[in-house]
Amino acid sequence: MIFDYKFYVNHYEDLKNAEKKLSFIDACNHFLNIGIQENRIFCDKLTDFDYKFYINYYEDLKNAEKKLSFIDACNPVSYTHLR
């Protein structure tokens, strides 16, 4: 999935109401440094994504030695080694 700048800065109240509008670079940095830790979504395709359900529904993900992070769960290419 691709980072959607407009979606990201308009989806979250703290970013939408910031004193200074975030530039694209600032929004990317915010996502990388804060958004990932807070499991913030970065495009509209993830609006209905339920991370906890997803990793608990599939046996290979539930039983994986290393739990799949939120950001990795959003990117199926990152966990093809589990199959």
N, C-alpha and C positions, 0 to 999 in steps of 0.2 A: 504494500500500500504506500501511497505517496503522501507526504506531509502537505496538508492543505492550509496554507497560511490564513486565508480569509475565514475559513471555518474555525480554526483554532482560536484566533483572536476575538471572534464574535460569539463563540460558544460559551466561553467562561466569563462570568460577570467581572471577576477581578481584572481580567485582561481588557475586556470591553470598556470598563470604566476607569482604566488607568489614566493618570494625569496626562501622560505623554503616550500617544499611540505607538505601539511597538512596530519597529521595522521588521522586515522579513528575517533578517539575521538575528535580531533580538528575540523574535518569536521562536526561531529554531533553537537558540541557546536556552531560552526559558524551557522549552519542551525537553531538551536533552538534560538539563540540570535539575529541573523541578517536575516537569510534566510526567516524565517516565516514572519517577518515584511515587507520584500521586495517581498513577494509572489513568492519566488524562488521555482522552481520545484525540486523534489528530486529523480525522476526516469523517465526513458524514456517513460513510459506509459502516463505521463502527458504533454508531449511535445505539443500536440495539444489541451490541455484542455483550454477552454475559460471560466474562472471563472465568469465574468460579464454576459455573455450570459446564463450560466447555472443557476445562481441564479435569473435571470430575466425571464427565460423561464417557469419555473415551478411555478404555482400559490401558492403552499404551501410554497415554499421557498421565493417567492416574498412578500408574505403577512405575513411571520413569524414575531412574536413580536420582536424576537432578530435575527438580520441579521446573516446569516451563514458566518463564517470567511473562508478565502481561504483554510486554512489547514483543517478545518472541511468539506469543500466541496470536498476535495480530499479523504476523508474517509467516505463513505456512512454510516458506522456503527454509526457514531457520531450523525446523525440526524434522526434516525429512529423514534424518538418521535414525529416528525412533521407529520407523516402519520396517 
